[in-house]
Structure formats: structure tokens, C-alpha cells
Amino acid sequence: MPLPREIDLLGIYMPTVTLLFLVTLAIGWGIDRVIAWFGLYTYAWHPILLRVSLFTCFYGVVALYFYQ
């Protein structure tokens, strides 16, 4: 089911990508907490860069899934 291109949020039209961003942010935060709890960031060369890269990958996957 394709998403509409714009969503009406309190009278403001926002792109659907914003909603996908917020959903991905919540999922990414949960996965980040799991990775941190297991201590896997100690094996990363640059943990912040890894976090941003994982978020970018998740966001791309979610956006491509909904906007095929």
C-alpha cells in the first residue's frame, strides 16, 4: 500500500518522509541501545560514525520499502 505524498498534521502539510524519519529514529534508538548494552561499540573504529551509518541504512530501507 503506497503512502500519500503529504500528511496533514494539525493543519500543516508535511511530507511522508518526515513520518518515516521519526519511525526510523525510534527504531534506530532501540537498536542503538541493544548494541550499546552488548558492548559492541567497543569494536567499532568510530562509534558515532557507525551510529549515523546504521541510521542512514535503516532510513533508506524503510523509505525504499514504502516508496517502491
JOQUI-V248014 format. One record per residue. RES is the residue in one letter. SS is DSSP state (a for helix, b for strand, c for the rest). OMEGA is omega in radians with two decimals (none if undefined). D_CENTER is the distance of its C-alpha to the mean C-alpha in whole Angstrom. Layout:
res={RES RES}
ss={SS SS}
omega={OMEGA OMEGA}
d_center={D_CENTER D_CENTER}
This chain:
res={M P L P R E I D L L G I Y M P T V T L L F L V T L A I G W G I D R V I A W F G L Y T Y A W H P I L L R V S L F T C F Y G V V A L Y F Y Q}
ss={c c c c c b b b b c c b b b b a a a a a a a a a a a a a a a a a a a a a a a c a a a a c c c a a a a a a a a a a a a a a a a a a a a c c}
omega={-3.14 3.09 3.04 -3.11 3.14 3.12 3.10 -3.14 -3.13 3.10 3.13 3.10 -3.13 3.09 3.13 -3.14 3.10 3.09 3.09 3.09 -3.13 3.09 3.13 3.10 3.12 3.12 3.13 3.10 3.11 3.13 3.10 3.12 3.11 3.13 3.13 -3.14 3.10 3.11 -3.11 3.12 3.10 3.13 -3.12 3.11 -3.12 -3.03 -3.14 3.10 3.09 3.12 3.14 3.14 3.11 3.11 3.14 3.12 3.12 3.14 3.10 3.13 -3.13 -3.14 3.11 3.11 -3.09 -3.08 -3.13 none}
d_center={20 18 17 19 18 19 18 21 20 23 25 22 21 17 15 13 10 10 10 7 5 7 6 2 4 7 6 6 8 10 10 11 14 15 15 17 19 21 21 20 19 22 22 20 22 19 17 15 15 14 11 10 10 8 5 7 8 5 4 8 9 7 9 12 13 13 15 17}
